[in-house]
Amino acid sequence: MNSHQTYSDVVAAFRTALEAALGAATDHIEADGQIHRFKTERDKRGQRSGWYVLYLDRVPAGAFGDWKTGLTESWSKVDRNRLTASQQAEIQRHLREQRAESVRQRQELQGAAAEKVRKLWEWAKPADPMHPYLQAKQMPPMQLRQHGDALLVPLTDGHRMVNLQRIFPDGSKRFYPGGRVSGCWSPIEGEKGPIYICEGWATGATINKLTGHLVVCAMNAGNLTHVAKAMRERYPDWYLVIAGDNDRFTDGNPGKAAAIDAARAVGGEWKIPDFPEGEKGTDYNDRYLLELEGKL
């Protein structure tokens, strides 16, 4: 780079691209050709799913992404159409190397997290039926365990436990930092046919309690399609029902939209709970609680 001003311009332009794609950027950007992690606007406390790499060779360029959503984008300060063939090849080489390194680091973090959560699961005791969250949801502990005051919800990739969701007495939820979530699920055992796929554990426990069928909890709306595809691969002949949340108070009703997308992806059926006018609630556990209160 020829001057501090040029360096600042490159970093500022890169930051703008980061913020446009991820909604946030780290306070300090290092242009050292190494992968750096940072907290995105979707991350909760202790999470850093954003990553970037920026290098200042003859052509300043870089890449960034979000390990949680799978987003990956490349960036260059110079219009690619104005670059020579050798310059474009150099950029592509850098990006291939850094993307491969990003995948390696992510897998390493996920592997370390999986080992830690399996040990935590072994140490944990069966969940207390009187845990405030279970009492609030009027659900039995089922397969859950408890460590301290946190309920532990196991997540699997179909082969082994890879993460845990911790649910605290106030209802707040956190995944284990660095652990895999996308494409993973928490199963609640039952009869196969149909298989229900939903978002949160309490919703899944409710469906299982009412139907007796196998339920897999995707943990969030964005994971519904990933889990639905995994279930279709594992159970090609079973009927799949996507039991989405009715996010009727949110623009676009993302819970319903995600359920429809997942059902279309696997040739399944989608459903969402309905509620009387004036009553709160978005998921099947909310509806179940209204039934217990005699409001339905």
C-alpha positions as CSV (number, residue, x, y, z in Angstrom):
1,M,0.0,0.0,0.0
2,N,1.3,3.5,-0.8
3,S,0.0,5.5,2.2
4,H,-2.0,5.3,5.4
5,Q,-4.9,7.0,3.7
6,T,-5.0,4.3,1.1
7,Y,-4.9,1.6,3.8
8,S,-7.7,3.4,5.7
9,D,-9.8,3.6,2.5
10,V,-9.4,-0.2,1.9
11,V,-10.4,-1.1,5.5
12,A,-13.4,1.3,5.4
13,A,-14.6,-0.2,2.2
14,F,-14.2,-3.7,3.5
15,R,-16.0,-2.8,6.7
16,T,-18.9,-1.4,4.7
17,A,-19.2,-4.7,2.8
18,L,-19.1,-6.6,6.1
19,E,-21.9,-4.5,7.7
20,A,-24.0,-4.7,4.6
21,A,-23.9,-8.5,4.5
22,L,-23.8,-9.4,8.2
23,G,-25.4,-6.4,9.9
24,A,-22.3,-5.9,12.0
25,A,-18.5,-5.7,11.8
26,T,-15.7,-6.0,14.4
27,D,-14.4,-2.7,15.9
28,H,-10.8,-3.3,14.6
29,I,-10.1,-5.0,11.3
30,E,-6.7,-6.7,10.8
31,A,-5.4,-6.8,7.2
32,D,-2.9,-9.5,7.8
33,G,-4.2,-12.3,5.6
34,Q,-5.3,-14.3,8.6
35,I,-8.8,-15.4,9.6
36,H,-10.4,-13.4,12.4
37,R,-13.7,-14.1,14.2
38,F,-16.1,-11.6,15.6
39,K,-19.6,-11.3,17.0
40,T,-22.5,-10.7,14.6
41,E,-25.8,-9.0,15.4
42,R,-27.4,-12.5,15.6
43,D,-24.9,-13.9,18.1
44,K,-25.7,-14.2,21.7
45,R,-23.3,-13.7,24.6
46,G,-20.1,-15.8,24.1
47,Q,-20.7,-16.5,20.4
48,R,-18.5,-15.3,17.5
49,S,-19.9,-16.8,14.4
50,G,-18.7,-14.0,12.0
51,W,-15.3,-14.3,10.3
52,Y,-13.2,-12.4,7.9
53,V,-9.9,-12.3,6.1
54,L,-8.3,-9.3,4.4
55,Y,-5.0,-9.1,2.7
56,L,-3.2,-6.2,1.0
57,D,-1.2,-7.6,-1.8
58,R,-1.0,-5.9,-5.2
59,V,-4.8,-6.1,-5.3
60,P,-6.5,-5.6,-1.9
61,A,-9.1,-8.3,-1.4
62,G,-10.7,-10.6,1.2
63,A,-13.6,-12.7,2.2
64,F,-16.0,-12.9,5.1
65,G,-18.9,-15.0,6.3
66,D,-21.1,-16.3,9.1
67,W,-20.5,-19.8,10.4
68,K,-24.0,-19.9,11.9
69,T,-25.8,-19.2,8.6
70,G,-23.3,-20.6,6.2
71,L,-22.9,-17.2,4.3
72,T,-19.6,-16.8,2.5
73,E,-18.7,-13.8,0.3
74,S,-15.6,-12.6,-1.4
75,W,-14.6,-8.9,-1.7
76,S,-12.1,-6.8,-3.8
77,K,-11.4,-3.1,-3.6
78,V,-10.9,-3.1,-7.4
79,D,-13.5,-3.9,-10.0
80,R,-12.8,-7.5,-11.1
81,N,-13.4,-6.6,-14.7
82,R,-10.4,-4.2,-14.6
83,L,-8.0,-6.9,-13.3
84,T,-5.5,-8.8,-15.4
85,A,-5.9,-12.6,-15.7
86,S,-2.9,-13.1,-13.3
87,Q,-4.4,-10.7,-10.7
88,Q,-7.8,-12.5,-10.8
89,A,-6.0,-15.8,-10.5
90,E,-4.1,-14.5,-7.5
91,I,-7.3,-13.4,-5.8
92,Q,-9.0,-16.7,-6.4
93,R,-6.0,-18.6,-5.0
94,H,-6.1,-16.5,-1.8
95,L,-9.8,-17.0,-1.4
96,R,-9.6,-20.8,-1.9
97,E,-6.9,-21.0,0.7
98,Q,-8.7,-18.9,3.2
99,R,-12.1,-20.6,2.7
100,A,-10.4,-24.0,3.2
101,E,-8.8,-22.7,6.3
102,S,-12.1,-21.3,7.5
103,V,-13.7,-24.7,7.1
104,R,-10.8,-26.3,8.9
105,Q,-11.1,-23.9,11.9
106,R,-14.8,-24.3,12.1
107,Q,-14.6,-28.1,12.1
108,E,-11.9,-27.9,14.8
109,L,-14.1,-25.6,17.0
110,Q,-17.1,-27.8,16.5
111,G,-15.2,-30.9,17.3
112,A,-13.8,-29.4,20.5
113,A,-17.3,-28.2,21.5
114,A,-18.8,-31.7,20.8
115,E,-16.2,-33.3,23.2
116,K,-17.1,-30.8,25.9
117,V,-20.8,-31.2,25.7
118,R,-20.6,-34.9,25.7
119,K,-18.7,-34.7,29.0
120,L,-21.1,-32.2,30.4
121,W,-24.0,-34.5,29.4
122,E,-22.3,-37.4,31.2
123,W,-21.9,-35.4,34.4
124,A,-25.4,-34.0,34.3
125,K,-28.3,-35.5,36.3
126,P,-31.9,-36.2,35.1
127,A,-33.8,-33.0,34.9
128,D,-35.9,-31.9,37.9
129,P,-39.6,-32.1,37.0
130,M,-40.1,-29.0,39.2
131,H,-37.6,-26.9,37.1
132,P,-39.3,-23.5,36.5
133,Y,-39.2,-23.8,32.7
134,L,-40.8,-27.3,32.8
135,Q,-43.5,-26.0,35.2
136,A,-44.1,-23.0,33.0
137,K,-44.5,-25.2,29.9
138,Q,-46.4,-27.9,31.8
139,M,-44.1,-30.6,30.3
140,P,-42.3,-33.6,31.9
141,P,-38.5,-33.7,31.6
142,M,-38.6,-36.5,29.0
143,Q,-35.0,-37.0,27.8
144,L,-33.6,-33.8,29.3
145,R,-30.8,-33.6,31.9
146,Q,-29.8,-30.8,34.2
147,H,-26.5,-29.1,35.2
148,G,-26.8,-26.6,37.9
149,D,-30.0,-24.6,37.2
150,A,-29.8,-25.2,33.4
151,L,-31.8,-27.8,31.6
152,L,-29.7,-29.5,28.9
153,V,-31.3,-30.3,25.5
154,P,-29.1,-32.6,23.4
155,L,-28.5,-32.0,19.7
156,T,-27.3,-34.7,17.3
157,D,-26.2,-34.9,13.7
158,G,-27.7,-38.4,13.4
159,H,-24.5,-40.1,14.6
160,R,-23.5,-38.5,17.8
161,M,-24.2,-35.6,20.2
162,V,-22.7,-32.4,18.8
163,N,-24.1,-29.6,20.9
164,L,-26.4,-28.8,23.8
165,Q,-29.0,-26.1,24.3
166,R,-29.1,-24.8,27.8
167,I,-32.4,-23.5,29.1
168,F,-32.3,-21.4,32.3
169,P,-35.1,-20.9,34.8
170,D,-36.1,-17.5,33.3
171,G,-36.6,-19.3,29.9
172,S,-33.4,-17.9,28.2
173,K,-31.6,-20.3,25.9
174,R,-28.0,-20.6,24.8
175,F,-26.2,-23.2,22.7
176,Y,-22.7,-24.2,23.7
177,P,-20.3,-21.8,22.1
178,G,-18.7,-23.1,18.9
179,G,-20.9,-26.1,18.7
180,R,-22.7,-27.1,15.5
181,V,-26.4,-26.3,15.1
182,S,-27.2,-26.2,11.4
183,G,-28.5,-29.5,10.2
184,C,-28.7,-30.9,13.7
185,W,-31.7,-31.7,15.8
186,S,-33.0,-32.9,19.2
187,P,-35.1,-36.1,19.0
188,I,-38.1,-36.9,21.2
189,E,-38.7,-40.6,20.7
190,G,-42.1,-42.0,19.6
191,E,-43.9,-43.9,16.9
192,K,-42.7,-43.2,13.3
193,G,-45.6,-42.3,11.2
194,P,-45.9,-39.4,10.7
195,I,-42.7,-37.8,11.9
196,Y,-43.1,-34.3,13.2
197,I,-40.5,-31.6,12.7
198,C,-40.8,-28.4,14.8
199,E,-38.7,-25.6,16.2
200,G,-38.2,-25.5,20.0
201,W,-38.0,-28.3,22.5
202,A,-41.2,-27.3,24.4
203,T,-43.1,-27.3,21.1
204,G,-41.7,-30.8,20.3
205,A,-42.5,-32.1,23.8
206,T,-46.1,-30.9,23.5
207,I,-46.6,-32.6,20.1
208,N,-45.0,-35.8,21.3
209,K,-47.2,-35.8,24.4
210,L,-50.4,-35.3,22.4
211,T,-49.6,-37.6,19.5
212,G,-47.1,-40.2,20.8
213,H,-45.1,-39.8,17.6
214,L,-41.5,-39.2,16.9
215,V,-40.6,-35.5,17.0
216,V,-37.4,-33.8,16.0
217,C,-36.7,-30.3,17.2
218,A,-34.8,-28.1,14.8
219,M,-34.3,-25.5,17.5
220,N,-35.0,-22.5,15.1
221,A,-36.9,-21.7,12.0
222,G,-33.8,-21.3,9.9
223,N,-32.9,-24.9,10.5
224,L,-36.3,-26.5,9.6
225,T,-35.4,-27.2,6.0
226,H,-32.0,-28.6,6.9
227,V,-33.5,-31.0,9.4
228,A,-36.4,-31.9,7.1
229,K,-34.0,-32.9,4.4
230,A,-32.0,-35.0,6.9
231,M,-35.2,-36.8,8.0
232,R,-36.3,-37.4,4.4
233,E,-32.9,-39.0,3.8
234,R,-33.1,-41.1,7.0
235,Y,-36.8,-42.1,6.6
236,P,-37.5,-41.9,2.9
237,D,-40.9,-43.7,3.2
238,W,-42.3,-41.9,6.2
239,Y,-44.8,-39.0,6.1
240,L,-43.2,-35.8,7.3
241,V,-45.2,-33.0,9.0
242,I,-43.6,-29.6,9.6
243,A,-45.2,-28.1,12.7
244,G,-44.2,-24.5,12.4
245,D,-44.6,-21.6,14.8
246,N,-47.3,-19.1,14.0
247,D,-45.3,-15.8,14.2
248,R,-48.4,-13.8,13.5
249,F,-47.1,-10.7,15.4
250,T,-44.0,-10.6,13.2
251,D,-43.9,-9.1,9.7
252,G,-44.0,-11.9,7.1
253,N,-44.7,-14.5,9.7
254,P,-41.2,-16.1,9.5
255,G,-42.3,-19.3,11.4
256,K,-45.0,-20.0,8.9
257,A,-42.8,-19.2,5.9
258,A,-40.1,-21.5,7.1
259,A,-42.5,-24.3,7.7
260,I,-43.9,-23.9,4.1
261,D,-40.4,-23.9,2.6
262,A,-39.4,-27.0,4.6
263,A,-42.5,-28.9,3.6
264,R,-42.0,-28.1,-0.1
265,A,-38.4,-29.2,0.1
266,V,-39.3,-32.7,1.2
267,G,-42.8,-33.2,-0.1
268,G,-44.3,-33.0,3.4
269,E,-47.2,-31.3,5.0
270,W,-47.0,-28.1,7.0
271,K,-49.1,-26.9,9.9
272,I,-49.2,-24.0,12.3
273,P,-51.4,-23.5,15.4
274,D,-54.3,-21.1,15.3
275,F,-55.3,-18.9,18.2
276,P,-58.5,-17.0,19.2
277,E,-58.5,-13.3,18.5
278,G,-57.0,-11.4,21.4
279,E,-55.0,-14.3,22.8
280,K,-51.3,-14.4,22.9
281,G,-49.2,-17.3,21.7
282,T,-47.3,-18.5,18.7
283,D,-46.5,-22.2,19.0
284,Y,-48.2,-25.5,19.9
285,N,-47.1,-25.3,23.6
286,D,-48.7,-21.9,23.8
287,R,-51.9,-23.3,22.4
288,Y,-51.7,-26.3,24.8
289,L,-51.5,-24.0,27.8
290,L,-54.5,-22.0,26.6
291,E,-56.4,-25.3,26.5
292,L,-55.4,-26.1,30.0
293,E,-56.7,-22.7,31.1
294,G,-60.0,-23.4,29.4
295,K,-59.6,-20.5,26.9
296,L,-60.0,-22.7,23.8
